[in-house]
Amino acid sequence: MTERILTFIKLHVWNVTNTPAIIALVLTICFWQYTEYQSGAIQEHSLREEVIGNASVLQSRLEGKINSNLQLVRGVVSVLSARPNTTQPEFESLLSDLFGDHSELTIVAGAPNLVISMIYPISGNEQAIGLDYNQNPAQFEAALRARDSGKLILAGPIDLVQGGQGFIGRYPVFIRSSDGSRRFWGIVSAVIDVQKLYENSGLLDESMPVEVSLVSNEKPGQAGQAGRVFFGPDIRDDPRSVVLNVALPSGSWKMLAQPRGGWDAYEPDLFSVRMIMFLAGILIFIPSAYSGHLMRQRALKNKELAEREQKIGLISERLNIALASSNVGVWEANLTTGERYWDKRTTLLFGWESEGATVPADAFTEALHTDDLERVMSSFGKAIDEKSQLNTEFRIVLPDGTTRHLQSRCAYYHPYGSDPKMVGVNWDITEDVKMRDELLSSKRLAESKNVELQQMQKRIEYIALHDALTDLPNRRFLDQTIEQFAKSAHKSDPVAMLVVDLDRFKQINDTLGHLAGDATLKHVAQVLLQSVDERDFVARIGGDEFVVMVKRPFDKAELATLAEGIIEALKEPVMYEGQPCRFGASMGIAHAKAGSSNLNDLMVQSDIALYRAKECGRNCFEFFSNEQQERIVKAREVAEEILWGLELGQFVPFYQPQFDANTCEVIGVEALARWDHPDKGILGPFEFLKVAEDISVVDEIDHEILTAVLNDFKYWDEQGVHVEKASVNISSPRLRDDNLVRRLRELDIEPGRITFELLESIFLDESDNVIDKNLAQIKAMGIDIDIDDFGTGHASIVGLLNLQPNRIKIDRQFVSSIAEAVDQRRLVKSMIDMGKSLGIRVLAEGVETQEQADILRELGVDELQGYLYAKPMAAPDLRHFLSKYTWSKSKSNCTG
């Protein structure tokens, strides 16, 4: 048996004619191994390139999402650097447009001086207002890092108090100081929702063929831990993992990627190769039974056949790979028998679990969406009739009820000797359709938003050109109207400006409140609109100032009639909550002839005329004239000189002594303001006081005079010249100054040496919290209060009791005729008696004759002041007067 086996091996195996077959077998085995190795290498390289491509997409999306969100917050930081005093409402308005459906920002907080004072959204985050990072070590350390680095610090992911996780970006905010240096303002913190960031970046998309992990590159000591995997599986130990760098504004992360399921899940498919190699081996061994010639011929044929099969296999494999990667399904329909063949991918597209098979003839029509059935079948029928190609899309309903959109391309095919067929491919376009629908929806939404923006823009323009309270055009609208009128064809028409300014409007605000003032302004607007022609233009250009622009043919008498009608209509009181609001109006009118080039001059001229109307007693109107302009120019020159005079110390006190009516002793002096003008010499108040009031420097003049008086007191005391006290005027606006008492204390006034003289025209009977407070503190400093020009105002006994002055001064107009007019004498007597009954000393001003002095002494006046005794004099002259002049002590000879 053994010999027979050895003989068979020698004849059929080791025969020389089998040498090519043996060699071919060895080579086949080697080639088999090499082919498997190369296939694996190519598969792994292709798979790695695909992983890199998909991971790069995720990397760019992640970087883009993070940087776009932080860029939005960087814009907020820029706004806060330019506007450090931004309020919570402004902060909300700024950020409301930044937050959207595609933004991952959840909270943005502003913390000037490391204390949160602004947050968006405020709803649900109210408790965060007032959070002090200085009291929170973790927050304080992170804030300091951001401040010291001067750059964004991004930390996370960290667990949030309100649930979930988030990345926290902290921006330091620096502002420019007045000296140009940078100053640390505070921190802007922004929270990025981790889950939303991952989802919008595609990291959670399970349809992606890769899975990634994110590893922190933070340095030790930062908020995160260096090398920590905070997303995805930990694949750092796998050397095959693809590593990408995710660039951040303040650092970077590492992204590690691998195929979904791991590298080992994608082993190369070597079944077909192995089968081919196995068949080739069999085909090589069969010729060993034949003769050498036939074996060689058969071997050649087998080799050719093997090469053809290999090419066909490669082509088939390439086709399968292409169809699989594109998720395209192939189908075939026999138009004669009705049979339909679907491959595996086609059955999967239709929701079937099958490896590909012949399907029922009605499988396609049963799956078609009812709304597409008639259209699709008609298209297929037309393509069959025309024996042409067809490209269409349709919807199918899957077995689970889901709707899927498919694109189909097919062609008529009739092979020789066989039945006609339709052969085609299908692929899923559901996502494309969704994207297309979303784009259309976004387009419609954008068009709708554009309409809203246009409407909003019109509203904003209207608001910008109209007064919010009266709905009248504002100053900006008036300027545009003047400019348009100057350029228009209507320049042939004359034009007039009527400036209306309300009288006593401030008293309404002060006594009845600003709501009453608002009601008054609305009433004035209605009166103006009802009084003017429909072609006229009415605007509110200031608090209580209105303008009527007449741009039609008119004459001066018509303008006067219009002004009179408006003034009369505004005399009627406006009732507010049962209280009458009484006020008046002064008007300035300027007009120009047709074709005037500069209408802005009319506004200046009408203001000048208004100024003149107020000078004339208010509640009237005045037309502009050149004389008025000259007066204004002169007043402006005087105003400039007054301002220079204040800077150069030209305002000095002149002193007029005051005498005891019985002993004629000097009991004090009144300091009167004089202007030591370099060109005009010494000027009295009537030369400058009115202009000083207009430019609001009376307070400064009063302060300069008081300072000079205190300096003179100090000098006199050093020289042994004693002046008991000095009276200094103080204006009503200065009494309403919150800083008055502070400035007085800085002067170190000796108690009992200074008396403030208040004009009776100050509203003593009306309560003013600031005046009452200042007067109380002035008295506490040892400064007495006198009432000047008593009898010319409207002070009542109640007002005197409330004020409790030290002295009242009878005005010179009552003293001048006291010797001739008995009734005037009785009036003065009543004033003296009223003062004495209230415990108030009485001084008479303007005493010029001995007869006046004697009468006043008999009537009981306490003190006298006037030219009879002494005129106002400079400080050196007063010193000489006090040291050299001797006064008689007798009543009969109480004269200088």
Disulfide bonds with the S-S distance in Angstrom:
Cys664-Cys894 0.65
